[in-house]
């Protein structure tokens, strides 16, 4: 990580405000910074994080054995034979963030911070695509968008990168502000506001406050026209706010746009046709946010459009897969009420004349409102005109609460119990939506569906 930048002196400079003991000095190089003993290479700095189910301090000897040249700890090791420089700090998680911030400042180029309830990863991918024709872009990969992931994303910035796109996630009040402070974005955007992590954020007003914190002190803010409350919440926080969307009051909007029954759409803007390969109205809106950022970075609409048209489709995020005659809409990467509504809207407009099936799995981290949120989405699914609505986990009681009954509704505790009931009701030309939170692993249905549909 960070190439040949790190030395003991530079690590000490980054960690000095959080030191509780030794701060080794010297010009000895550090090859990379890691928190995972399974990935340690010779000359690395190992940061001993403490989690709910692990403690990096238990693996200090392993780290040194495998080549670690120095350690960052929040309690001094008792093993004298470690014989490598040890940086003692009050909190290794804070220390990791300080290291990431130190390199971000030394790197010194443009950072785009992406926050929001839904669509962060899709917008991250759209941004990378829109910008890559004009810049060397480094972007968040996987789910590295929390207090561990964001510093690791920053630390992995290569010298050659010209722009960084950094996802900023949250589950508790104040987390977006912490991640914004670490990444110091030049441009900050909020994709959308919806019910998410309500165990920590309380309600939609709490979600809005949390996500809008990404704008504090940032030179340029980007907000969605579809939710004017976002720009309003960011007013006075960012130096300049740009509103982008498909319609309504927007600083950047298309002259014309359309969306087909397959969920794919086109945007006409500045005489250029933009064809995002991502399905759904929500992704058309995300594309407008990416175009707004591209314009702020000096990228022409034509160049941004070419990049977006060529981007790959992310897995399990409104991914359309053909299984024989069956069309599978695999949107099982994550779910909350906002993204569930978007997915149901998509299937409602698709597959006319074909059997439409909605399979819903638990939406997690919704706190005291969880039961009501599940019932509301169950009612929406039933009202969508879907031929079958299936639910596992918390959607089983929610569908009953919504008044569901008859052959149209299938419920079960989990995937294995659901499949035998669902299989007997499916038609060979079905279009099937899978939607659930990541921990549910609703994609476990895919092998069953594949075997059945291709038999």
Secondary structure, 3 states (H helix, E strand, C coil): CCCCCCEHHHHHHHHHHHECCCCCCCCCECCCEECCHHHCCCCCEEECCECCCCEHHHHHHHHHHCCCCEEEECCCCCCHHHCCEEEEECCHHHHHHHHHHHHHHHHCCEEEEEECCCCHHHHHHHHHHHHHCCCCEEECCCCCCCCCHHHHHHHCCCCCCCEEEEECCCCCCCHHHHHHHHHCCCEEEECCCCCCCHHHHCCHHHHHHHHHHHHCCCCEEEEECCCHHHHHHHCCCCCEEEEECCCCCCCECCCEEEECCCCCEEEEECCEEECCCCCCHHHHHHHHHHHHHHHHCCCCHHHHHHHHHCCCCCCCCCEEEEECCEEEEEECCCCCHHHHHHHHHHHHCCCCCCCEEEEECCCCCCHHHHHHHHHHHHHHHHHCCCCEEEEECHHHHHHHHCCCCCCCEEEECCHHHHHHHHHCCCCCCCEEEEECCHHHCHHHHHHHHHHHHCC
